[in-house]
Amino acid sequence: MNIPPTKIVLLAIAFTAIAVPKSRCEWSVWTSAHMITAEELASSGALAPVAIPTKLSNFRYPYLQQDGSVIFIANDHLKPTNKEGRAGIFKIENNDWVTTLTSAGEGLANAEGKVACVIGLKVCGGRAVFNVSLDNGVFGIALWENGQTMLLASSNGPEGFLDFGYPDISEDMVVFSAEAKGSGSSLYAIDLHSAERRVVAIVPNGTPIPHTEGVTFRGFAASQFADGADVVFRAYSEDYNMANIPASGYSGAFRSKAFSKDLPQKIADTTTQIPGAATGQTFSYHLESAIPEAGYTVIVNKTSKLKGVYLASPEGKIEVIADTNTAIPDLFAGPFTWFNKWVSNCAPWVLFLGGTKDYLGLFALNIESHELFLLADSRMKFDGKRISGAEISNSAKVGDKVALMLEFSDGSSGVYVATFGKGLAMQKAPADRKLSMTLPAAAVTGSVPHQGIN
C-alpha cells in the first residue's frame, strides 16, 4: 500500500553551545558560551520547517536510515473525521514517497489473521522489528525486511509464550524478553543470519546473577537492546519490588554475548554508587533504560532523591551526563527535575530529553569534547505553535542528520529530519572558570515530582 507522495518536514537545527568545565563529576551548572532567544533562533533561518500536510498523525518512534529514509509508527486517517485511523508503520523515502510497511487490517507473510495493533518499533540496517497483535488473538514479535512482514515468535508457537517485551535489532540479531508457559520470564535472541531463525533462550529464567550469593534472574524489563553481537538488558531478582521507594530486592543492567555460555557481566546494579551523589546512594530504585552503542551504555535512572542520565564506559567507569542537581540558568530556573527514559546513544554523541515543570529541551552532549548543545526546546514556536513534547529513538543520529518527533501546543505532531551541526558557531568557556549555584531545597531533597514525557 502506498500513500500519495508528500514531503517530510525538514528542520535545520541551530546549535547553541553551553560551556562545561572539564571535570564532569563536578558539574552543577552549565553556563552558555553563546545563547540566543528562541525567537532569534527561529528567525535566523536555522530552524526552517517545510510544513506540507500529510494524511498521518500521532507520530512515534522515528528512525533515520543510512539511505535518508525515515521509518516510524503513526496513524492514518482512513476513518471518519477526528478519528486517528489505523495504526501502522510507515516509511518516508528520499523522494518523498510514503510507503506502508504494515498497518491494521493487513496480513503477514507467514501467519493467519490480520494486523490489529503494532507497538515497540526498532529499526536497524533496513529491517524493522516490533510487537504485533492479530485479530485472531495471536500476538508476538514481527520482522519487516525486503518488503515483507512476518512473525518471528508468537503466542501460538512451540515455546508457549504468554507475554512479550519490546524487541530490538542489531545487525543480524533480534533480542526480546518473554514469559513462557511453565518456565517464567527469560531473555531470548534470534539469529537472523541463520536459515532456521530459531528462538534461543540466551539468559534463561533462574540463571545465576554474577557477583551475588544465590540470587538468580527471575524478571526482565519491558525493553532490551542489542549491540552488535552483545545484548544489554535490565533484569530483577524474584523479590524485586519497584513499588517500594527505595525498591526492595535486586535489579541491574547487564551485558552478555548473545549466543555464548558465559555469564552476563554487570554494568550497574543496586550496589553501584551513583556518580556525583552522596556516598552510599546507589542505583537502587529504577533503571528506566540502558541504551548500548559500541560498548558504551547510557543509563537513565531515578531514585527517591535523584534522577539522572549516566554514561558507562566499556571499562566499567560511570559518569554523569546530567542529573537533577544540574542547572542551566539561561534556559530555566533551578535544576532539571525530570529526564525522558528514551535517549539516543550515537557515540560520541548522547542525545537526551530533560526539563522542569515548565520547560523541556532536547540536548546533545559530545562525550569527547565535554560540550553540551541545545537542539530544540519548548520556548520555540513553529507557525504559531509552541513545542510541547518530543521523542527520539535510541539511535536517532545517522551521519550529520537527526530524526525526531515533535508535538505542538494544538495537539498536532510531526516527524522531522534535522541537519546536525548547522547554525551557530561553537564556543567553549575558559576551563578555569568557576561555576556555582545555590539549589532550592526541593532539588536537594529530591521532593520535586517527576514530570517526564513517557
Secondary structure, 3 states (H helix, E strand, C coil): CEECCCCCEEEECCCEEEECCCCHHHCCECEECCCCCHHHHHHCCCCCCCCCCCCCEEEEEEEECCCCCEEEEEECCCCCCCCCCCEEEEEECCCCCEEEEEECCCEECCEEEEEEEEEEEEEECCEEEEEEEECCCCEEEEEEECCEEEEEEECCCCCCEEEECECEEECCEEEEEEEECCCEEEEEEEECCCCCCCEEEEECCCCECCCCCCCECCEECCECEEECCEEEEEEECCCCECCCCCCECCEEEEEEECCCCCCCEEEEECCCECCCCCCCCECCCEEEEEEEECCEEEEEEECCCCEEEEEECCCCCEEEEEECCCECCCCCCCECCEECCCCEEECCEEEEEEEECCEEEEEEEECCCCEEEEEEECCCEECCEEEEEEECCCCCEECCEEEEEEEECCCCEEEEEEECCCCCCCCCCCCCCCCCCCCCHHHHHCCCCCCCCC
